[in-house]
Amino acid sequence: MTTACTSSFDPRAFRRALGNFATGVTIITAATADGRKVGVTANSFNSVSLDPALVLWSIDKRSTSYEVFAEASHFAVNILAADQIDLSNQFARPKDDKFAGNDFERGEGGAPLFADCAARFQCERYQIVEGGDHWILIGLVVAFDDFGRSPLLYHQGAYSMVLPHTRMHRKDEVQRPTSAFQGRLSDNLYYLMTQAVRCYQAGYQPRQLSCGLRTSEARMLMVLENDSGLGMADLQREVDMPLREIEQAVEILKRKGMVTDIGDGYGLTPAGVEQTEDLWTIAREQQEKVFAHFSPEQIGTFKTVLRGLIAEC
């Protein structure tokens, strides 16, 4: 049904209709020369131009934060990762000091920058344009960071996250070569195992990454859930990634409040346990989906073979 847009249409219905357009979630920050700083959660961020590199967002004219944005020479756009819902909520609600308890670094013009986002853009104030009951702030991007984390989304008044469209999986299956298991490769166990892992990860890894965690971070949480107190050397063996990635994952997960020190090792916090439960749910659902057409006996034999191979290493 099409609803005519006039000056008297229901603003709530209009807002609901706009909510059908899924957006990312950002926290826009700025600071003045005398040290006043502000941050607001916004989903009005958008790109404007590549040359020059311009972006925009809008703020309600009634916002008490606008005065700082209008005075500041720069503002920063922190594009939130999927696991930063709490940070989004912190800056979406009125509060005397929204930055309390949240670590940040200062960027261009003193604008606060948050860690572990999906991406960040530091912008010089370029232009402010009036747009009805909002001010539209256009910024010239002077620096940016791309962290490659899955972003937090907002759709129909609720948080959401990114998952690949099911049609993309079907497209990949159609384009898969029919000769994959012909010739001597069809009897090569190593080839068959690597191809099986590749196919399994095609459906599993995007769902895992949609939580806003990197692969090393997700693996670490799942390992620590089973073996709390592991030290760095044991973590490297169990997570099976380069030491530098493990060290970065520990640092990030501690900053996120999911991992804490336990003696000479590491363990999960309550927030880490909660996040790990989500990861295990994703893992269980993927396993049930992939192995649905195999009998319990076949799956039992498969596990026995895998465990035997692992024991030989």
N, C-alpha and C positions, 0 to 999 in steps of 0.2 A: 504494500500500500504506500502511495506517495503522499506525503504531508506537505501542503503548500507553506512556503516560508514567508511570513509577513511580520510586521513589527509587533504583532500581538500573539505570536505563537508561544506555546508553553515552553519556557526555558529549560525545564527538567526533561521534557521530551527531546528538545534540541541537544541537550548534553548527552542523553542516552544514545542518540543517533551518532553523535561525534565519537562516542565511546566504541563504536564498531571499528574505528581506525586504531589498530594496535600500534603503540609507540614504545620507544625505549624510555628509561627513567634516568634522570640526571639530577645532580645537585649542583646548582650554579652558585659560585662563591665570589666574593670580592672583599677588598679592604681599602680603607682610606689612608691617607698619609699619616693621620694622627692615631692610627691603630684600630679604629672601629672595623669590625668584620661582620659579614652576614653570609648566610647560606640558605637557599630555598630549594625544595624538591620541585622539579618541573618536568613535564613531558612535552613542552612546546618547542623543544630544541629542533633545529633543522639546518641543513646546509643551504647556502645561497649561491656561492660562486667558487670556482676553483682558481680563477686568476682575475683579481686577487682572491686569496683564500678567505672567504667570508662565511660566517655562520650567524644564526639569529635565535632568539628565544623571546618570550613575552612574559610580563609581570603585571599583575593586577594593580591598577592605579591606587587602590586602597592599601596596598601593602606597605607596612612600616619599613621594609627593607629597601624600598626603591631609592630613598634618599642616599644611601651608601652607594648603590649601583650607579646612580647618576653622578656622584662625585668622584668615584674611583676611576683611575686611569685604565685599569684592566679588570677583566673578570675571567673566571675559570669554569669550564664545563667538565664535571666529573661524571662520565657515563658509567652507571653502576653495573656491577656484575650480578649474576643471578642470586648469589648468596648474600647480597647486601640489603635485604629487605629492612632489617632493623635500622640501618643507617638512613635509608629512605624515609622511614617513619619518623626518625628523630628530627629530620629537617622539614617534614611536612606539617608538623604541629607547632603551634605557638609555644615558645619556651624562652626563658630569660637568657640562657646560655646554651644554644644548640650544640656548641662545639665541646662542651664538657664531657670528658671521658672518651673523646675521639681524637686519636693522633692524626696529625696532618703536617705537611711541609708547606712552606710559603713559596709561591711561584712568582711570576711577573707581576709587579705592582702589589706584591704581598697577598695575592689571592690564594686562599687555602687549597691545597691539593691533597686528596685522599689516596691512600695506597690500595692496591689490589682491585682497582676498577677494571672495567673492560677497556676503557680508553679515557684519555684526558686531553682537553684542548685549552691552551692558554691564549687569551684574546685581548688585544688592545681595543678599548672602546672606539668604535668607528662612527656610529650614528645611532640616534634614538628617534624613533618615529612613533607618532600617535596612532593608535589603532583601536578606536572605540573605547571600551572600558579598560584597555590594557596599554602599556607602553611596550613597543617592540624594540629590543636592544640588538643591534647588529655589531658583531665583533670581527676584527681582523686577526686571524690566527697567526700567532708569532712562534708557537711551539706546540708540539703534541706528543703524546705517548700512546702506543698501541700495544696493550698487554695481551690481546688475543683471548680474553676470557668471554665465556658466553654471557650475554647481557640480560639484565632484568627487564621484563616487559610489563606493560600496563594495558589491559583490555577489558572493556565493559565494567570499569570500577574495581577490578581485581588484578593482583599481580599474576604474571604468567612467565613462561620461559620458552626458549627457542628449541624446536625439534624439527628435524628434516621432514619434509612432506612425504607421505607414503608413496606418492606417485614417483618420486625420485628413486625409491628402492626398486619399484617395478621397472623403471627405465633402465637401471643398472642391470637387472636380471635379464632383460631382453637383449641388451648389448653384450652380454657375457659370451665369449667365444664357445661354440659347441665342441671345439677340438681340445678343450682343456684337459680331458682325461684320455686322450688317445696316445698310442705309441708307448714307449718305455716309461714315460712319466706316470702313466696310469698305475704302475706297480712300484713307483718310488715313494716310500713311506714319508720321507722328509718333505717332498714336494706336496704330498696330500695333506700333511699336517699344517704346513705353512699356508696353503690355500684355504684350509678349513678355518684357521685362526683369522685370516683376512676377511673371510665372509662373515664370521661371527662378530668381529669388531665393527663391521660396517653398520650393523644395527645397534650394537651395544655402546660403542664409544660416544656417539653423538648424544645419547641419553645421559651418559655419565657426565660429559662435559657441560650439559645443559644446567647442571647444578651450580655452575660458576667456578668449579674447581678444575685445576689442571690434573692430568693423569697421575703425575707423581704425588700430588696432594691426596687424591682419592685413594690411591693404593696405600699410602701411609696410614690413613685413617682406618682402612679395613684391616691392615696388618696389626696396628696397635689395639684394635678392638679385641683381637684374639690373643695378642702377646704384649700386654702392658708392661712398660719398664724397659723395653729394648733400647740399647744404646745405638750410636751412629753406625758402628761397624755391622751390627746385626740388622739394622734397618736397611743398609745398603744391600745386604745379601737377600733379604726378604722382598724388598720393593724392586730390586733388580734394575737400578738406574744409576747413572754416574753420580759420584759423591757430591759434586757441586749442585746437582738438581735436588738431591736429598737434603742438603744443607739449606737450600733456598726454600724447599717445601716446609721444613721444620720452622724456619723463621717466619714464614707467611702464616702457617697454621697457628703458631703461638700468638702472632699479632691478631689473628681472627678470633682468638679465645677458644680454639678447638683442641689445642694440645698444650700440655704443661710439663714442666720438669718433674721427674720422679727419681730422686737419687741421681745416679749417673745416666739415667735414661729418660724416656718420654712416655706420657700416657694421655688418655683422652679426658677432656673436661665434659661436663654435662652437655654443653653445646656440641662438642665433638661427637659424643655418643648419639645425639639426635641426628646430626648430619650423616653419621655412618649408617644409621638405620635406613635413611632414605637411599643411600648407595646400595645397601644390601637388597632393598626392595626392587630397585632397578635391575640388579644382577639376577635376582630370583625370577622376575618376570621375563627377562630375556632368555634365561635358561629354559624356562617352561615353554616358551614360544618356539625356540629352536629345536628342542628335543621332544616336542609333543607327539611326533609320529614314530618315535622309537619306543620299544617295549621296555619295561623295567629291567628285564634280563639283559637286553642289549646295552642299556645305560650302565648297569652294574659291571658288565664285562669291559666297557669302555673306560670306566673309572679304574678298574683293576690294571688295565694296560697302561694308563697314564701314570698311576702311582708306581708301577713297576719301572717305567722309564725314568721317573724322577729319582727313584731309589738308586738307580745305576749311575747317576751323575756324581 
